[in-house]
Amino acid sequence: MEDALFSNEEGFNTALNGVYIGLLNTNLYGQKLTTSTFDILAQYYDTSKPLNTHVYRNLTNFDYQTTKDAVKDIWTQAYAMIGNLNTILEHCETNRVVLSDKGYHLIKGEALALRAMLHFEVFRIFGPVYKYEPGKECIPYSNDTEKEVKPLLAATTIAEYILNDLKDALDLLTGFDPVITEGNVITDNDKGDNRYRYRGQRLNYFAVKALMARVYLYIDDTENAGIYANQVIDEAAKFFPFATREQVNGQAASGAVSQSSENRIFSPEILFGLYNSKRLTDTFDKLFSNKLEPKNVLKMTDAGAAQLYDEEGDLRTCQWQSMRDIEANDGRFFVKYGEVTDLGYEYANLMPIVRISEMYLIAAECDRKVNRLDELRAARKISQLHSTAGLDAYIEDEYVREFIGEGQLFWYYKRKGVTTLRRLYNPSLDDMEIKISNYQFDLPDEEQKRRQ
């Protein structure tokens, strides 16, 4: 079947689409890498009630066995997807004759970038705090279809391999990715052929550059991180602009505003997102809905939700709504991934993975200038800073507000080596003290057995 699948370009696209669908597994971007595990660890959600019975209570408290169990299937699923990508990449060479020039460059470029991205996710979870132990062995890098157990490599080596894959992907996509000249076209082709449209739902040229900025910053190479972040802003902002107040509020073409069409994920600025037709049922309904029992729902205290934002006019406040739960208690619920009932909006099923606002934060941190941060703040309709005084604290505040439900804050903390976490869900509580060792998760037991 493998030979038949890769006998034509359509088969290659089918195989690659299978990987994109696989990324929506609940152990990857369907839940754990975005909405649940690492946002819970980042102390966004109040799991103190009902008293000691909340299903995520132990995870919130960094219970060793609970955290180990929470990440073990991420390892398995990520390397399964990496294996599929390696198969595609090998056939890109052995079966290149069946691929058009454009098809070869896009398929291989995306596959390399996806391989790098998944390794980076595994690296952030199972690798050390890079700033303290860059030479520590942590994970294997899988770049072929051989089945033997690959050695654990030093964090520096893993970072080098990830960046090499991203650089190769960028070279392949340059000159071939339609996103470079057309942006993110979100309408169907008249002929029904959408292979080169909806590039915001593929790991496109701009998203690869953004990932390079993210990886460089993670390994404290601020020079290169700043270069790539600024390139993405300069080249892509015209195609991936900040969401407007009208878009966020759900203003239709007629001018009418409907809460049922609110764009609470700020979709115009998503450089790479995944189309998830089960976003409502598998994400919102299972994690955030006011119809869940209190022991199952992820929510903040009212004070926590209010404390997130310095100013009432912040556009991101739309991601929280006052509702009544099944026990008739009023509270603030996270509705970023809630229902968009008006039909025809592509953002109703989109899961953000990389957004351009992160590039503004990276540029601000790397360049030590306030202008990029002020550009983001202006887009969110909050006041300007005009000064670099307290810059790092302001950047951290924006990470807190900007990526709720996207799983990025915990990795900001790990990169910085933060050992005092704000209990964001309830600002009246003292900060939580953790150890640096809490940031590196043990390899799954099955993987350790394979290595004995």
TORTI-50586 format. One line per 4 residues: number of its first residue (from 1); their letters; for each residue z, x, y of C-alpha. Coordinates in steps of 0.1 Angstrom, whole numbers, plus 5000, padded with zeros to 4 digits. Layout:
NUM) a) Z X Y | ...
This chain:
1) meda) 5000 5000 5000 | 5007 5029 5024 | 4972 5042 5020 | 4958 5008 5026
5) lfsn) 4980 5002 5057 | 4968 5034 5073 | 4932 5030 5065 | 4924 5015 5100
9) eegf) 4939 5014 5135 | 4951 4979 5131 | 4973 4991 5102 | 4988 5018 5124
13) ntal) 4997 4992 5150 | 5012 4970 5124 | 5034 4998 5111 | 5045 5007 5147
17) ngvy) 5052 4971 5155 | 5074 4970 5124 | 5095 4998 5140 | 5099 4979 5173
21) igll) 5110 4949 5153 | 5134 4970 5133 | 5150 4983 5166 | 5163 4947 5171
25) ntnl) 5185 4950 5140 | 5221 4941 5149 | 5231 4977 5140 | 5207 4990 5167
29) ygqk) 5196 4974 5200 | 5200 4939 5187 | 5238 4943 5193 | 5258 4975 5186
33) ltts) 5239 4999 5209 | 5237 4973 5237 | 5261 4944 5238 | 5290 4950 5215
37) tfdi) 5305 4983 5201 | 5303 5007 5229 | 5308 4982 5257 | 5340 4971 5239
41) laqy) 5351 5008 5237 | 5344 5011 5274 | 5371 4985 5280 | 5350 4958 5295
45) ydts) 5365 4929 5274 | 5399 4914 5270 | 5408 4914 5233 | 5446 4909 5239
49) kpln) 5444 4872 5233 | 5450 4853 5211 | 5479 4877 5205 | 5468 4905 5181
53) thvy) 5442 4882 5164 | 5410 4890 5183 | 5383 4903 5160 | 5376 4932 5182
57) rnlt) 5412 4941 5190 | 5413 4972 5168 | 5380 4985 5182 | 5392 4981 5217
61) nfdy) 5422 5003 5208 | 5401 5030 5192 | 5416 5024 5157 | 5402 5052 5136
65) qttk) 5390 5033 5106 | 5377 5004 5127 | 5356 5027 5149 | 5343 5046 5118
69) davk) 5333 5014 5102 | 5316 5001 5134 | 5292 5030 5136 | 5283 5038 5099
73) diwt) 5255 5013 5097 | 5240 5026 5129 | 5234 5059 5112 | 5218 5043 5082
77) qaya) 5195 5020 5102 | 5185 5046 5127 | 5175 5072 5101 | 5156 5044 5082
81) mign) 5136 5038 5113 | 5131 5075 5119 | 5118 5078 5083 | 5092 5050 5091
85) lnti) 5082 5068 5123 | 5077 5101 5104 | 5054 5083 5080 | 5033 5070 5109
89) lehc) 5032 5105 5125 | 5021 5122 5093 | 4993 5096 5089 | 4983 5101 5125
93) etnr) 4970 5135 5114 | 4959 5129 5078 | 4941 5097 5088 | 4931 5106 5124
97) vvls) 4895 5098 5117 | 4902 5061 5116 | 4919 5061 5150 | 4902 5058 5184
101) dkgy) 4911 5086 5208 | 4932 5061 5229 | 4948 5047 5198 | 4957 5082 5185
105) hlik) 4974 5092 5218 | 4993 5059 5223 | 5004 5055 5187 | 5015 5091 5182
109) geal) 5030 5093 5217 | 5051 5062 5212 | 5062 5072 5177 | 5074 5107 5188
113) alra) 5092 5091 5217 | 5109 5065 5195 | 5119 5093 5171 | 5135 5112 5199
117) mlhf) 5152 5081 5213 | 5168 5072 5180 | 5180 5108 5173 | 5195 5108 5208
121) evfr) 5215 5076 5200 | 5228 5091 5168 | 5235 5124 5187 | 5256 5106 5213
125) ifgp) 5276 5088 5187 | 5282 5116 5161 | 5278 5146 5183 | 5305 5164 5203
129) vyky) 5312 5161 5240 | 5284 5184 5249 | 5300 5200 5280 | 5329 5213 5258
133) epgk) 5313 5220 5224 | 5275 5226 5228 | 5273 5248 5198 | 5290 5224 5174
137) ecip) 5271 5213 5143 | 5267 5175 5142 | 5236 5157 5129 | 5203 5166 5111
141) ysnd) 5170 5162 5128 | 5145 5144 5106 | 5109 5154 5115 | 5091 5149 5082
145) teke) 5090 5126 5052 | 5107 5150 5027 | 5137 5134 5010 | 5160 5164 5008
149) vkpl) 5193 5165 5027 | 5187 5183 5060 | 5212 5206 5074 | 5235 5197 5103
153) laat) 5224 5214 5134 | 5241 5226 5165 | 5242 5202 5195 | 5221 5226 5215
157) tiae) 5194 5226 5188 | 5194 5188 5185 | 5190 5184 5223 | 5161 5209 5222
161) yiln) 5144 5190 5194 | 5148 5157 5212 | 5134 5171 5244 | 5105 5187 5225
165) dlkd) 5095 5154 5210 | 5097 5137 5244 | 5076 5164 5260 | 5050 5161 5233
169) aldl) 5051 5123 5237 | 5046 5126 5274 | 5016 5149 5269 | 5000 5125 5245
173) ltgf) 5005 5095 5268 | 4993 5112 5300 | 4958 5100 5308 | 4959 5073 5281
177) dpvi) 4988 5049 5288 | 4975 5020 5309 | 5010 5017 5325 | 5002 5047 5346
181) tegn) 4975 5029 5366 | 4981 4992 5359 | 5019 4990 5355 | 5035 4964 5333
185) vitd) 5009 4937 5328 | 5028 4906 5315 | 4999 4882 5309 | 4977 4879 5278
189) ndkg) 4942 4892 5277 | 4915 4866 5278 | 4902 4879 5245 | 4936 4877 5228
193) dnry) 4939 4915 5225 | 4972 4926 5240 | 4975 4961 5225 | 4974 4977 5259
197) ryrg) 4993 4951 5278 | 5031 4943 5280 | 5036 4981 5283 | 5072 4974 5295
201) qrln) 5079 4963 5259 | 5067 4996 5245 | 5081 5031 5249 | 5056 5039 5277
205) yfav) 5049 5069 5298 | 5074 5061 5325 | 5101 5052 5300 | 5096 5085 5283
209) kalm) 5101 5103 5316 | 5133 5082 5322 | 5146 5092 5287 | 5140 5128 5296
213) arvy) 5161 5124 5327 | 5188 5108 5307 | 5188 5135 5280 | 5188 5164 5305
217) lyid) 5217 5149 5324 | 5236 5144 5292 | 5234 5182 5285 | 5242 5189 5321
221) dten) 5208 5202 5331 | 5210 5186 5365 | 5179 5204 5378 | 5155 5189 5353
225) agiy) 5173 5156 5352 | 5168 5152 5389 | 5132 5162 5387 | 5123 5136 5361
229) anqv) 5144 5109 5377 | 5128 5114 5411 | 5093 5115 5394 | 5100 5081 5378
233) idea) 5111 5066 5411 | 5081 5080 5430 | 5055 5071 5404 | 5068 5039 5389
237) akff) 5088 5020 5415 | 5056 5002 5427 | 5052 4989 5392 | 5088 4983 5383
241) pfat) 5104 4972 5416 | 5140 4961 5421 | 5145 4924 5414 | 5146 4902 5445
245) reqv) 5172 4876 5453 | 5146 4849 5447 | 5138 4862 5413 | 5174 4866 5403
249) ngqa) 5182 4831 5415 | 5154 4816 5395 | 5131 4806 5423 | 5099 4791 5409
253) asga) 5065 4794 5425 | 5070 4760 5441 | 5100 4774 5459 | 5125 4754 5440
257) vsqs) 5156 4772 5427 | 5168 4764 5392 | 5198 4780 5375 | 5181 4774 5342
261) senr) 5155 4800 5351 | 5178 4827 5366 | 5166 4862 5360 | 5200 4876 5352
265) ifsp) 5186 4907 5335 | 5166 4917 5366 | 5135 4921 5344 | 5110 4935 5370
269) eilf) 5128 4968 5369 | 5131 4973 5331 | 5111 5003 5322 | 5115 4996 5285
273) glyn) 5128 4965 5269 | 5125 4948 5235 | 5113 4913 5229 | 5141 4895 5210
277) skrl) 5133 4859 5201 | 5168 4856 5188 | 5186 4869 5219 | 5203 4836 5226
281) tdtf) 5214 4828 5190 | 5222 4863 5178 | 5236 4878 5210 | 5249 4853 5235
285) dklf) 5260 4826 5210 | 5278 4851 5188 | 5295 4872 5214 | 5297 4856 5248
289) snkl) 5295 4818 5246 | 5322 4795 5259 | 5317 4776 5227 | 5332 4804 5206
293) epkn) 5369 4805 5195 | 5390 4826 5218 | 5395 4852 5191 | 5357 4858 5188
297) vlkm) 5345 4857 5224 | 5339 4888 5246 | 5351 4880 5281 | 5371 4894 5310
301) tdag) 5401 4880 5328 | 5391 4862 5360 | 5407 4891 5380 | 5386 4916 5360
305) aaql) 5353 4899 5367 | 5362 4896 5403 | 5373 4932 5406 | 5339 4944 5393
309) ydee) 5322 4938 5426 | 5332 4950 5461 | 5312 4923 5479 | 5306 4887 5471
313) gdlr) 5269 4890 5479 | 5263 4915 5451 | 5233 4901 5431 | 5249 4911 5398
317) tcqw) 5277 4885 5403 | 5252 4860 5388 | 5259 4876 5354 | 5293 4858 5353
321) qsmr) 5298 4821 5354 | 5330 4799 5355 | 5331 4777 5324 | 5356 4759 5302
325) diea) 5362 4771 5267 | 5367 4749 5236 | 5404 4748 5242 | 5398 4734 5278
329) ndgr) 5408 4767 5295 | 5387 4778 5325 | 5374 4813 5326 | 5346 4836 5336
333) ffvk) 5320 4841 5310 | 5293 4868 5307 | 5260 4850 5309 | 5235 4878 5313
337) ygev) 5219 4869 5280 | 5225 4832 5283 | 5199 4805 5279 | 5169 4804 5302
341) tdlg) 5158 4768 5295 | 5127 4768 5317 | 5098 4778 5296 | 5073 4805 5303
345) yeya) 5096 4833 5315 | 5091 4865 5296 | 5126 4877 5305 | 5142 4849 5285
349) nlmp) 5140 4870 5253 | 5141 4905 5267 | 5167 4932 5258 | 5169 4959 5284
353) ivri) 5169 4995 5270 | 5159 5016 5300 | 5158 5004 5336 | 5147 5022 5368
357) semy) 5181 5017 5385 | 5195 5044 5362 | 5170 5069 5377 | 5185 5062 5412
361) liaa) 5219 5070 5399 | 5207 5102 5381 | 5189 5113 5412 | 5219 5107 5434
365) ecdr) 5242 5126 5410 | 5218 5155 5406 | 5206 5159 5442 | 5241 5153 5456
369) kvnr) 5225 5130 5482 | 5235 5095 5491 | 5200 5081 5499 | 5191 5072 5463
373) ldel) 5224 5055 5458 | 5220 5035 5490 | 5186 5024 5479 | 5201 5009 5448
377) raar) 5230 4993 5468 | 5205 4978 5492 | 5186 4963 5463 | 5218 4948 5450
381) kisq) 5225 4934 5485 | 5257 4954 5492 | 5266 4976 5521 | 5253 5012 5527
385) lhst) 5274 5043 5523 | 5255 5067 5545 | 5278 5095 5535 | 5283 5116 5504
389) agld) 5321 5113 5507 | 5334 5100 5474 | 5299 5101 5459 | 5309 5105 5423
393) ayie) 5334 5076 5424 | 5307 5054 5439 | 5282 5064 5412 | 5308 5056 5385
397) deyv) 5313 5022 5401 | 5276 5015 5399 | 5275 5025 5362 | 5303 5000 5356
401) refi) 5284 4972 5373 | 5248 4980 5365 | 5248 4983 5327 | 5271 4956 5314
405) gegq) 5257 4944 5280 | 5234 4975 5278 | 5258 5000 5263 | 5256 5028 5288
409) lfwy) 5290 5031 5304 | 5307 5046 5274 | 5282 5075 5273 | 5288 5081 5310
413) ykrk) 5324 5086 5301 | 5316 5108 5272 | 5293 5130 5292 | 5320 5135 5318
417) gvtt) 5348 5140 5293 | 5368 5111 5308 | 5402 5107 5291 | 5416 5079 5313
421) lrrl) 5396 5047 5310 | 5400 5018 5334 | 5409 4986 5316 | 5381 4968 5334
425) ynps) 5389 4935 5318 | 5423 4934 5336 | 5428 4956 5366 | 5465 4948 5366
429) lddm) 5470 4969 5335 | 5476 5007 5334 | 5446 5029 5325 | 5440 5037 5288
433) eiki) 5446 5072 5277 | 5422 5085 5250 | 5415 5119 5235 | 5383 5139 5237
437) snyq) 5381 5136 5199 | 5378 5098 5203 | 5342 5104 5215 | 5329 5120 5184
441) fdlp) 5327 5097 5154 | 5329 5109 5118 | 5298 5109 5097 | 5297 5079 5073
445) deeq) 5314 5085 5040 | 5281 5081 5021 | 5265 5108 5042 | 5295 5131 5037
449) krrq) 5292 5126 4999 | 5255 5135 5000 | 5264 5168 5016 | 5291 5179 4991
